[in-house]
Amino acid sequence: YTEAMRRVAARLAVPFADVYTPTLQAMATAKAPLTINGMHLNDEGDRVFARLLFEALGLSAGKVQPRGKAFAD
């Protein structure tokens, strides 16, 4: 599925980020579960996924300014 998505993205000349493969690796090596039920990410899983997505897109998480009420502490 991931490879098919990669091919379609290339054909349409749109960005593609494979986060499936590195997420599987992260889940296999995590010291604690990254999901609440094997499917839905918990807080740590969200952090890991966000970092992997940023890396796949060539972005630096340190340069992004969080917005919204959740970050207004």
C-alpha positions as CSV (number, residue, x, y, z in Angstrom):
1,Y,0.0,0.0,0.0
2,T,2.8,2.4,0.9
3,E,4.7,1.7,-2.3
4,A,1.5,2.2,-4.4
5,M,0.9,5.5,-2.7
6,R,4.5,6.5,-3.4
7,R,4.1,5.7,-7.1
8,V,0.8,7.6,-7.4
9,A,2.4,10.6,-5.6
10,A,5.3,10.5,-8.0
11,R,3.1,10.3,-11.0
12,L,1.0,13.2,-9.8
13,A,4.1,15.2,-8.7
14,V,2.8,15.6,-5.2
15,P,4.8,15.3,-1.9
16,F,4.7,11.9,-0.3
17,A,6.0,11.0,3.2
18,D,6.3,7.3,4.2
19,V,5.6,7.4,7.9
20,Y,4.3,3.8,8.0
21,T,7.8,2.1,7.8
22,P,9.5,4.2,10.5
23,T,6.4,4.1,12.7
24,L,6.6,0.3,12.6
25,Q,10.2,0.4,13.6
26,A,9.5,2.9,16.4
27,M,6.8,0.7,17.8
28,A,9.0,-2.3,17.7
29,T,11.8,-0.6,19.7
30,A,9.7,1.6,22.0
31,K,10.2,0.9,25.7
32,A,6.5,1.6,26.4
33,P,3.5,1.2,24.1
34,L,2.9,4.1,21.6
35,T,-0.8,3.3,21.3
36,I,-3.8,3.1,23.7
37,N,-5.1,0.0,22.1
38,G,-2.7,-1.2,19.4
39,M,-4.2,1.2,16.9
40,H,-4.7,4.7,18.2
41,L,-1.7,6.6,19.2
42,N,-1.2,7.8,22.8
43,D,0.6,11.1,23.7
44,E,4.0,9.6,23.2
45,G,2.9,7.9,20.0
46,D,1.7,11.3,18.8
47,R,5.1,12.8,19.6
48,V,7.0,10.0,17.8
49,F,4.7,10.2,14.8
50,A,5.0,14.0,14.5
51,R,8.8,13.8,14.7
52,L,8.8,11.1,11.9
53,L,6.5,13.2,9.8
54,F,8.6,16.3,10.1
55,E,11.7,14.3,9.2
56,A,10.0,12.7,6.2
57,L,9.0,16.2,5.0
58,G,12.5,17.6,5.6
59,L,11.3,20.0,8.4
60,S,12.7,20.8,11.8
61,A,10.3,20.5,14.7
62,G,12.2,23.2,16.5
63,K,11.2,25.8,13.9
64,V,7.4,25.2,14.2
65,Q,5.5,27.3,16.7
66,P,2.6,25.4,18.2
67,R,-0.8,27.2,18.2
68,G,-4.1,26.7,19.8
69,K,-5.6,26.5,23.3
70,A,-3.8,23.2,24.1
71,F,-0.4,25.1,24.0
72,A,-1.5,28.2,25.9
73,D,-0.2,27.0,29.3
